[in-house]
Amino acid sequence: LHNGSKITVDYSASPVPGASPPLLLVEIQARDRLLRISREEELLANQETARILIRGMAHEIKNPLGGLRGAAQLLERELPDEALHEYTRVIIEEADRLRNLVDRLLGPHKMPRLEEVNIHAILEHVSSLVSAETGGDIDMRRDYDPSLPEFMGDREQLIQAVLNIIRNSMQALQEAGTEDPQILLRTRVVRNLTLGAEMHRLVCCVEITDNGPGIPEEILQKIFYPMVSGRAAGTGLGLSIAQSVLAQHRGMIECDSLPGKTCFQLLIPLEQ
């Protein structure tokens, strides 16, 4: 388009009968909105299916874990030899670790506590945490839209979602040994945007872009599923939890990735 943006279109070309000189009629129709609705509906449906499966699995895992932990505690009381208590403590600690893992798989299990939040304050808070963690080795850049209004959201949950994504970028940059590592935080207002099947008049768009190695193409469409990670040391839970948080705010996360540029878009409706 004249403003430099790109759109996806369908087009048809047909001759105009009887025209002199000969004419060709080209009709162009934008497809972006339909493609976006279809892609997001498929993504949301897959995520809901995954959540249902995980809830069922979590229920089946946590019940025997509780019995296992309780039996280990009873056994510890009956054992006369203190040296054997080390083994029962291992059972108890591993049962607790598995229970915590299942809880993390389920994502946020409480309703958001809504209050007026400023997205730039959240981004700055997370940036200070990441800068402290990396010792300033990663260049954190900002490109904020000061006209973005405050909106109703859960500050703690949004901090967790943003932190999960930025920390993923940070770890990818560090593990790849990227020269001049950078993370760019950009905010914009998007008007009349469809998320899923719902049209929103105003949407807050937060872009988190890094210049790392990119996400492997074979897992790009699955990165928001639990236990899917492009990093050897990754748990595959951070992005899944972030997507759950955005879903509770009626928003969603999208990702585009190429070698040298990975961009996560957090889309949050601004309507009260």
Beta strands, then each sheet from edge to edge (+ up, - down):
strand 1: 9-16
strand 2: 23-30
strand 3: 115-117
strand 4: 139-143
strand 5: 151-153
strand 6: 182-195
strand 7: 198-210
strand 8: 252-258
strand 9: 261-269
sheet 1: 1+ 2-
sheet 2: 3+ 5-
sheet 3: 4+ 6+ 7- 9+ 8-
end
